[in-house]
Amino acid sequence: MKGKCYIQGMAAISPQHTFEGDSSAQPMVAGSSNMLSCVEPDYRTFIPANSLRRMSRMLKIGLTTALKCMQDSGIAVPGAIVTGTGKGSLQDTERFIKEIRDYEERALNPTPFIQSTYNAVNGLIALQQKCTQYNNTFVHRGFSFENALLDSMLLLHEGAENVLAGAFEEITGEHFYIKSRIGQWKSETVPNNALHEHFSPGTISGEGAAFFLLDAKPSDKSYAAIAGMKTLYKPSPEKPGTALQQFLQQHGLSMPDVDLVLTGSNADSNYDFYYDVLDGMLQLPFKHLCGEYDTASAFALWLGAKMVKEQQVPAQWFPMLQQQPAQLKNVLIYNHFFGEQHTFMLLQSI
Amino acid sequence: MEDLKQKLKVQIIEALNLQDTRPEDIDDNAPLFGEGLGLDSIDSLELMVLLERHYHIKVEDPREGRKILQSVASMAEFIQSKQTA
């Protein structure tokens, strides 16, 4: 991908206090189960009550994050709305399916069906902001956010301005149970603040939304530049190592030039070996903060951009941090989703 | 009839998640759409589903639906006419 793009505004709702106030001053939220849930704000300050009453949780989380992001950037009507989600509103999907069974395919309520469609959040953002521009949602499992970001970067390259890019995901008790049957979660209960002390099969689940207002030109308020992104699908164990070297070379960098790597390491002994390619680099994991989900890389991008802007790692969220990095000029994100979809993203200071 | 209207109001509040509305806030004859409760077209579909689920009445003709869903009183009259038919 040629050319950088710049984060002009951003917002995140996550299992941490990332939405309101000075998130750097907030302590880490520690859960007591393997299912991390978002810290939700008061939606009434963002969404009219008459609209709010019909929205399910995911729609409220997604729409509110997008609105806060636009508020942060000072842009009310974006040039495009591009999002990614692995599963959309699970709560609505489950409700709709249950009603099909309970009412024998008759008397079906339209609301959960409408809201279970993946592009419902995009539609709400467009309606609320009266935005009639390009509008697209990518649903590609562990690459959902990456493809939304790639599309956003291509739009900027073609001359679009102020592209709103984002991702949203939720977990429900039902879905957690289904995925536990295929061994995605740890069999023992592990609190998120002790995740990296429990190296065993499976991980903890999570959810969240993160939105970014992107532009091709930097400004005084830019958080960071997204210098590049590379994705690998089901690579061999050796492939990420060579791909990383090439990726850094393409940006005129080598491994010692990277000040910090945010890794998707999630204490899952089945797939953690991929992160061995980062040996020798300063690394910090992020999934003890947000849990594992299809679009967790969007949370990593929010976290990385915040660190680059503030030139500081929020120490209270990273008990494993021994020393603050001397600088945060080049921050690499390496994440993969259960060993299948791998992503490198490079953030640079302005 | 009064009992039916009261029951309908509770069902409408629940089905449409009208969080700050109590049954006594809904006037029997006030329009449900536009003014009054300010409901919209999705709500009208939800009310059709309510009639089917709770009263086993299916409204086949959309033009008929407009008249039936005018107010709580018109809904109650329609339900009663179907039940006595």
Interface residues (C-beta under 8 A of the other chain):
Chain A: A49 N50 R53 R54 Y103 R106 A107 L108 N109 P110 T111 I114
Chain B: L16 N17 L18 Q19 D20 G38 I42 L45 E46 V49 E52 R53
